[in-house]
Amino acid sequence: MRSLRSAASLLVNVTDAESFSPVLTSLRFSYARTLDRNDQAALGLGSLAGTTAIARGPGALRALVVTVSPNGPPVRDIVATVADRLARRAPHLLWLLGVISPAKHLALAAWSSDRVPPRTAALVIDRTHIHESDADTFRLLEAAATLAPDCDGTLTHARWVDILGREALSSRFYRGIERAVNTLGTTAIEREIALVYTCRLLFLAFLPVIWH
């Protein structure tokens, strides 16, 4: 497995579809082919994205790489919209979605095709401040792609959905705590006190689990 530093370096350098190629290669995808307007329309993307490229993986695995304007909608909204349209237009394929905002963000997303709109599992990375957990999640994605032979891609894709889903749950949890602390305190000192008490409440909440 690659080092955390190597994974972080790979992610921080992604600014467009071409610089995304090493990520695709490490996940066993071929080189991405740029889609023309007709291809984008066939997938229901239309004018939603700027540059769009697709790469083939083992079996039914496909990667769609979307580069969006830094002044456009939030990356999470783009992920949800593109995932919904791919789930409707090409549900027979197993998708990994990469959304690149050149200024700052990179998102990796996957979903199962058991519902429309899909429940999307996504990792959204701030490339100006990559956390160790971001790099570690990517390492897990890479390991899942190379763990064992998977001719049709089904097992690999299921692992990706699980890995990204766990990361998304953790992110939502910490964002919820941040919102709660900011609501409880309006000044730096008040927020610091709120954070202390929130941590104590969390400890008490998890104490029965630790005890058992």
Helices and strands as residue ranges (DSSP letters): H 4-12, H 21-26, E 33-34, H 37-42, E 51-56, E 61-67, H 75-89, E 94-100, E 105-110, E 121-126, H 132-146, H 154-184, H 188-211
